Amino acid sequence: EFRKSLDLDPSTGPAWTLLAQQKSFQSIDDHDYKRIKEAAGKSLGEEADMCVTFAHGKALDDLGRSAQAWKQFEDGNRQASRLFPWNTADWSKFAQQAIQIAGKPIPAPSTRGRNAVFIVGMPRSGTTLLEQLLNRHPAIIGRGETHLLSHAMHQLTHHPAQHRQIADGLWTQLRLDGPEDGYYIDKNPLNFRYLEQAFSLLPNARVIHIRRDGRDSCLSCYFQLFQHPDTSFTYRRDDLLGFYADYRKLMAAWEASLGERILTLDYSDLVQSPDEQSRTILDFLGLEWDEAIRQAAPQDSLVRSASVWQARQDVHTQSVARWRHYYDQAPEFFDRLAEIDHKYDK
């Protein structure tokens, strides 16, 4: 369908990036690779040119042509930063306020149900993989990457009746027509910004924080054209560094004050021992092990994130330490990320 879209109108920018995300390029003779490379030599309009550049970089990355891929992604990010600017001052102010909130008391869990599960972390840290694994359990339903919590956060008031109404609405939208005692996952990684609101609205919520080597997660962010205001920090390496440092600082504050309600997992542990990590998560949620966890997800299962190709594969460790292929392209960038991780992993 993406190919047909481009046949009709090659200036349909998102079709280029979405086409590239559907597959792994194995040869320069690949028909889609040839098509992307040909489009890279044309001018199709500002947005389309940006999308083609990211698609070209993704294909070159698949083909193991690291230096060429890096150049494409640098060009694409320069274009994206002009179209989607990031306000560093606003983010820093928000992060500092959130860190202060993290030290304040949060409502204790109630005896009610409403088993919401928020998978949080940096984008491109394995949230889709984790949701796909847990979604196999009969008591767990993955709702994908929603913006329900951020929308509810902006509606919050101090009026008790309105607070209950917003909480009821959030749970209804998360549950949809599923059973009241089910476990529902929202895997929007950026929900780490709103954990105070999550526990205020859904006191029984549980948070799974999946943590990945910053060099890998930030590299993957830099290689992804999100085209959403919340992720505009990914288009400049300095913005990406600042966001990552604040994310680690904020999550450290949440883990210090709410450790028993937040389970932190390492991405590398998840891909190396998925069964062991799944058991740990189910214990955390208060659920029994089910052999369905070991069953491969159907190939036609719906994936709404940029991880669509990766989510179709068996669990693997190929993305661990991927940053090593690109270290020579930006050593200071990767060294600073390693310093941030070292500070919080001690």
Backbone torsions as a table, in degrees:
resi	resn	phi	psi	omega
1	GLU	NA	-36.9	176.6
2	PHE	-65.6	-38.7	177.7
3	ARG	-62.4	-42.4	178.8
4	LYS	-63.3	-39.6	178.1
5	SER	-59.8	-42.0	-178.9
6	LEU	-73.1	-29.5	173.6
7	ASP	-61.4	-40.2	-178.0
8	LEU	-75.2	-40.1	-177.0
9	ASP	-154.2	96.5	-178.4
10	PRO	-66.1	-9.4	177.5
11	SER	-87.0	6.5	175.7
12	THR	-77.5	86.5	-170.5
13	GLY	-51.9	-54.5	-176.6
14	PRO	-57.0	-26.4	179.4
15	ALA	-62.7	-31.2	179.0
16	TRP	-67.6	-48.9	-178.7
17	THR	-69.0	-38.9	-179.6
18	LEU	-67.4	-36.2	175.6
19	LEU	-61.7	-44.4	-179.1
20	ALA	-64.8	-29.5	-178.2
21	GLN	-77.2	-13.8	-175.1
22	GLN	-79.7	-9.9	-169.6
23	LYS	-151.9	170.1	171.4
24	SER	-109.5	125.0	-178.3
25	PHE	-82.2	126.5	-175.6
26	GLN	-112.3	-12.0	-175.2
27	SER	-153.9	148.1	175.3
28	ILE	-70.3	-11.1	177.2
29	ASP	-87.0	-2.5	177.8
30	ASP	-58.1	133.0	-176.4
31	HIS	-60.0	-43.2	-178.5
32	ASP	-68.6	-35.4	177.1
33	TYR	-63.5	-44.7	178.5
34	LYS	-59.7	-39.6	-179.1
35	ARG	-66.2	-43.2	178.8
36	ILE	-64.9	-43.7	-179.6
37	LYS	-63.4	-39.0	178.1
38	GLU	-65.2	-42.0	179.8
39	ALA	-65.6	-28.7	-179.5
40	ALA	-65.9	-19.2	179.5
41	GLY	-93.8	7.1	-179.0
42	LYS	-117.1	173.0	173.7
43	SER	-115.4	110.7	-175.5
44	LEU	-109.6	4.8	-174.6
45	GLY	114.6	155.6	-171.5
46	GLU	-57.1	-51.0	-178.0
47	GLU	-67.7	-44.5	-178.9
48	ALA	-62.7	-40.9	178.8
49	ASP	-61.7	-41.0	177.8
50	MET	-62.5	-46.0	-178.9
51	CYS	-64.5	-40.7	177.7
52	VAL	-62.3	-39.8	-179.7
53	THR	-61.7	-44.4	177.6
54	PHE	-65.9	-40.4	178.6
55	ALA	-62.8	-41.2	179.2
56	HIS	-64.0	-43.1	178.2
57	GLY	-62.0	-40.7	179.7
58	LYS	-63.4	-41.9	179.0
59	ALA	-63.9	-43.8	179.6
60	LEU	-65.3	-36.1	176.2
61	ASP	-62.7	-45.0	176.5
62	ASP	-58.1	-37.6	-176.9
63	LEU	-80.9	-0.6	177.7
64	GLY	78.6	16.8	179.7
65	ARG	-96.2	75.3	-168.4
66	SER	-61.6	-47.9	-176.6
67	ALA	-62.3	-42.7	179.0
68	GLN	-67.9	-39.3	179.2
69	ALA	-63.9	-43.2	-179.5
70	TRP	-59.3	-42.2	179.6
71	LYS	-61.6	-41.6	178.5
72	GLN	-62.9	-44.2	-178.6
73	PHE	-68.4	-35.4	175.2
74	GLU	-62.4	-44.7	178.7
75	ASP	-62.9	-44.9	-179.0
76	GLY	-63.6	-40.5	180.0
77	ASN	-69.3	-33.0	175.2
78	ARG	-62.6	-42.4	177.7
79	GLN	-65.3	-43.8	-177.7
80	ALA	-65.4	-37.6	-178.4
81	SER	-65.7	-26.2	176.0
82	ARG	-75.1	-37.7	-178.2
83	LEU	-81.7	-30.0	-176.4
84	PHE	-130.4	73.9	-177.2
85	PRO	-67.3	151.1	179.7
86	TRP	-112.3	133.1	179.8
87	ASN	-94.4	97.4	-176.4
88	THR	-63.5	-40.0	-178.4
89	ALA	-62.7	-44.0	179.4
90	ASP	-63.2	-42.4	179.4
91	TRP	-64.3	-44.7	-179.1
92	SER	-61.0	-40.9	178.0
93	LYS	-63.1	-45.4	179.4
94	PHE	-61.8	-45.6	-177.5
95	ALA	-61.0	-42.6	180.0
96	GLN	-64.5	-40.5	177.9
97	GLN	-65.3	-40.7	179.7
98	ALA	-65.4	-38.2	179.2
99	ILE	-64.5	-37.9	176.9
100	GLN	-66.2	-40.4	178.7
101	ILE	-63.7	-35.0	-176.2
102	ALA	-61.3	-20.1	-179.9
103	GLY	-90.4	-2.2	-177.7
104	LYS	-93.2	158.5	180.0
105	PRO	-61.7	143.5	178.1
106	ILE	-118.1	143.3	179.7
107	PRO	-52.4	138.2	179.0
108	ALA	-71.7	154.6	177.8
109	PRO	-57.9	143.4	179.3
110	SER	-95.3	-179.3	177.8
111	THR	-89.4	-1.5	-180.0
112	ARG	-75.4	170.7	178.0
113	GLY	-80.7	-116.6	-179.4
114	ARG	57.8	65.5	-175.4
115	ASN	-85.6	76.2	176.3
116	ALA	-84.1	139.9	178.5
117	VAL	-124.9	120.1	178.5
118	PHE	-107.2	118.5	174.2
119	ILE	-94.4	118.8	-174.0
120	VAL	-127.0	168.2	179.0
121	GLY	151.8	-165.7	171.8
122	MET	-73.4	148.4	170.1
123	PRO	-56.1	149.5	178.0
124	ARG	65.4	36.9	-179.7
125	SER	-114.6	6.9	177.5
126	GLY	107.2	14.2	-179.2
127	THR	-65.6	-38.1	178.7
128	THR	-65.7	-44.9	178.0
129	LEU	-57.5	-46.2	-177.7
130	LEU	-64.6	-43.2	178.2
131	GLU	-62.1	-42.2	-179.7
132	GLN	-61.4	-39.1	178.1
133	LEU	-65.0	-49.8	-175.3
134	LEU	-70.3	-28.9	-178.1
135	ASN	-64.7	-15.2	178.1
136	ARG	-74.1	-21.5	-179.6
137	HIS	-71.3	134.5	-174.9
138	PRO	-63.3	-21.2	-178.6
139	ALA	-92.3	-5.1	-173.6
140	ILE	-114.6	135.8	177.6
141	ILE	-126.7	121.3	177.6
142	GLY	-84.6	129.6	178.9
143	ARG	-101.6	5.7	178.2
144	GLY	78.9	-157.8	-174.2
145	GLU	-101.1	94.6	-176.1
146	THR	-101.5	169.0	174.0
147	HIS	-115.7	24.3	-176.9
148	LEU	-62.5	-42.0	-176.4
149	LEU	-68.2	-41.9	-180.0
150	SER	-66.3	-37.4	177.0
151	HIS	-64.4	-43.8	179.5
152	ALA	-64.7	-37.6	-179.4
153	MET	-59.8	-39.4	-178.2
154	HIS	-75.6	-9.4	178.5
155	GLN	-100.4	-8.1	-173.0
156	LEU	-61.7	141.1	173.9
157	THR	-133.0	175.1	178.3
158	HIS	-91.6	0.9	-179.8
159	HIS	-79.2	121.1	-175.0
160	PRO	-54.5	-44.0	-177.6
161	ALA	-65.1	-42.3	178.5
162	GLN	-67.4	-36.6	177.3
163	HIS	-60.4	-45.6	178.6
164	ARG	-63.4	-39.2	-179.7
165	GLN	-63.3	-42.9	179.0
166	ILE	-66.3	-40.6	178.2
167	ALA	-62.9	-43.4	178.6
168	ASP	-62.6	-42.0	179.8
169	GLY	-64.9	-40.6	178.7
170	LEU	-62.3	-45.9	-179.6
171	TRP	-65.3	-40.9	179.6
172	THR	-60.7	-43.0	-179.7
173	GLN	-70.1	-34.9	179.2
174	LEU	-72.1	-38.8	-177.8
175	ARG	-80.3	-34.1	-172.7
176	LEU	55.1	-123.0	-178.6
177	ASP	-104.3	19.5	179.6
178	GLY	-77.1	168.0	-178.8
179	PRO	-63.8	146.3	-177.2
180	GLU	-61.6	-30.8	-177.4
181	ASP	-93.5	10.8	178.1
182	GLY	-75.0	168.6	177.2
183	TYR	-110.8	124.0	-172.4
184	TYR	-119.3	126.9	-175.6
185	ILE	-100.5	130.8	165.7
186	ASP	-112.3	114.9	-173.6
187	LYS	-101.4	22.1	175.6
188	ASN	-66.8	109.6	-173.6
189	PRO	-61.4	-29.7	-176.3
190	LEU	-76.7	1.1	172.7
191	ASN	-64.3	-10.1	175.7
192	PHE	-59.0	-20.5	179.6
193	ARG	-71.4	-20.9	-169.1
194	TYR	-125.2	34.6	-176.6
195	LEU	-67.3	-32.0	176.6
196	GLU	-60.1	-44.0	178.9
197	GLN	-68.6	-35.8	179.8
198	ALA	-61.3	-46.4	-178.9
199	PHE	-75.1	-27.3	176.8
200	SER	-68.2	-42.3	-177.9
201	LEU	-82.5	-36.5	-177.7
202	LEU	-130.3	81.1	-173.4
203	PRO	-57.5	-24.5	179.6
204	ASN	-88.2	4.6	-178.5
205	ALA	-59.7	152.7	172.8
206	ARG	-125.1	145.6	-177.7
207	VAL	-118.8	128.8	173.4
208	ILE	-110.6	114.6	-179.7
209	HIS	-98.2	112.6	177.4
210	ILE	-99.0	121.0	-173.4
211	ARG	-112.0	128.0	-179.8
212	ARG	-120.9	152.0	174.8
213	ASP	-46.6	123.6	-176.2
214	GLY	-57.0	-30.9	180.0
215	ARG	-66.8	-35.2	178.6
216	ASP	-77.3	-46.3	-176.6
217	SER	-67.3	-39.8	-179.2
218	CYS	-72.8	-34.0	174.3
219	LEU	-61.2	-45.5	-179.0
220	SER	-65.1	-36.2	175.5
221	CYS	-63.5	-43.2	-177.9
222	TYR	-64.8	-25.4	-179.2
223	PHE	-91.4	4.1	-174.8
224	GLN	-116.1	130.8	175.0
225	LEU	-93.9	95.5	-176.3
226	PHE	-78.3	-39.7	-177.2
227	GLN	56.1	45.6	175.0
228	HIS	-137.4	138.7	-177.3
229	PRO	-55.3	-33.6	-177.9
230	ASP	-66.9	-21.0	-176.1
231	THR	-115.1	21.0	179.3
232	SER	-68.7	-10.2	177.0
233	PHE	-69.7	-11.2	-174.8
234	THR	-82.7	-7.8	-170.4
235	TYR	-92.6	-11.0	174.3
236	ARG	-128.9	133.5	-174.1
237	ARG	-64.0	-35.0	177.7
238	ASP	-65.0	-40.9	176.7
239	ASP	-64.0	-39.8	-179.7
240	LEU	-64.1	-41.9	177.4
241	LEU	-62.4	-45.9	-179.5
242	GLY	-63.3	-42.3	179.3
243	PHE	-64.3	-43.6	-178.0
244	TYR	-63.4	-41.9	179.6
245	ALA	-62.1	-42.3	179.5
246	ASP	-69.1	-36.7	176.8
247	TYR	-60.4	-47.0	-179.5
248	ARG	-64.2	-39.7	-179.5
249	LYS	-66.1	-43.8	-179.1
250	LEU	-66.3	-44.4	179.9
251	MET	-66.0	-34.1	175.9
252	ALA	-62.8	-38.4	178.5
253	ALA	-66.9	-42.6	178.7
254	TRP	-64.8	-42.5	-177.9
255	GLU	-66.2	-32.4	179.0
256	ALA	-69.5	-35.3	-176.1
257	SER	-95.1	-21.9	-175.0
258	LEU	-134.2	38.2	-173.7
259	GLY	-54.4	-38.0	-176.0
260	GLU	-74.1	-14.0	-179.4
261	ARG	-107.9	3.4	177.6
262	ILE	-127.6	124.9	175.6
263	LEU	-104.9	122.5	-179.8
264	THR	-104.4	126.8	179.4
265	LEU	-121.0	150.5	172.7
266	ASP	-95.0	135.0	178.6
267	TYR	-56.5	-42.6	-178.1
268	SER	-62.4	-37.5	177.1
269	ASP	-66.7	-38.3	-178.4
270	LEU	-63.0	-44.2	-176.7
271	VAL	-79.4	-23.4	179.5
272	GLN	-84.9	-31.3	-179.5
273	SER	-142.5	69.8	-176.1
274	PRO	-61.1	-35.9	-179.9
275	ASP	-65.0	-47.1	-179.1
276	GLU	-61.1	-44.9	-179.4
277	GLN	-68.0	-36.1	177.9
278	SER	-63.3	-40.0	177.5
279	ARG	-63.3	-41.0	178.0
280	THR	-60.8	-42.5	-179.5
281	ILE	-66.3	-45.1	-178.9
282	LEU	-63.1	-39.1	174.9
283	ASP	-60.5	-42.3	179.4
284	PHE	-61.7	-37.9	-179.6
285	LEU	-84.0	-10.4	-178.3
286	GLY	80.6	29.5	-178.9
287	LEU	-114.5	152.6	177.8
288	GLU	-81.9	154.2	174.9
289	TRP	-63.8	144.2	175.8
290	ASP	-136.6	133.6	-177.3
291	GLU	-62.4	-15.8	177.9
292	ALA	-60.7	-23.9	178.9
293	ILE	-58.1	-31.8	-176.7
294	ARG	-83.1	-9.1	-176.3
295	GLN	-81.6	138.7	179.3
296	ALA	-65.7	141.4	177.6
297	ALA	-69.9	143.7	177.9
298	PRO	-62.0	144.5	-177.4
299	GLN	-65.3	-20.4	-179.7
300	ASP	-97.1	12.2	177.0
301	SER	-66.1	146.1	-172.3
302	LEU	-80.2	127.7	175.0
303	VAL	-126.8	121.3	-174.7
304	ARG	-103.4	5.7	-177.2
305	SER	-107.4	176.6	179.6
306	ALA	-69.0	-6.0	-179.0
307	SER	-88.3	20.8	-172.9
308	VAL	-56.2	-45.1	-179.1
309	TRP	-66.9	-46.2	-178.6
310	GLN	-61.9	-36.7	-177.4
311	ALA	-67.7	-19.6	179.2
312	ARG	-81.7	-11.6	-175.6
313	GLN	-94.0	160.5	170.6
314	ASP	-65.1	157.0	178.7
315	VAL	-60.2	130.3	-178.0
316	HIS	-143.9	167.6	-177.5
317	THR	-108.0	13.8	-173.9
318	GLN	-66.4	-22.9	-178.3
319	SER	-90.2	-3.3	177.8
320	VAL	-73.5	130.8	-178.9
321	ALA	60.7	30.7	176.7
322	ARG	-62.2	-27.0	-178.3
323	TRP	-57.6	-24.8	-178.4
324	ARG	-59.9	-29.1	180.0
325	HIS	-69.2	-17.7	-174.6
326	TYR	-120.1	4.6	-175.5
327	TYR	-56.6	-42.9	-177.9
328	ASP	-64.8	-19.2	-179.5
329	GLN	-78.1	-28.2	-178.0
330	ALA	-155.9	66.8	-175.3
331	PRO	-59.1	-39.4	-178.7
332	GLU	-64.3	-38.6	179.0
333	PHE	-60.4	-50.1	-178.4
334	PHE	-69.8	-34.9	178.0
335	ASP	-65.5	-39.4	179.2
336	ARG	-67.4	-36.9	176.4
337	LEU	-64.7	-40.6	178.2
338	ALA	-63.0	-37.6	178.0
339	GLU	-64.5	-41.0	178.5
340	ILE	-63.0	-45.7	179.5
341	ASP	-62.7	-42.4	-179.0
342	HIS	-60.3	-37.4	-179.0
343	LYS	-62.5	-39.6	-174.4
344	TYR	-98.9	-11.7	-179.6
345	ASP	-93.1	-5.0	-178.2
346	LYS	-66.8	NA	NA
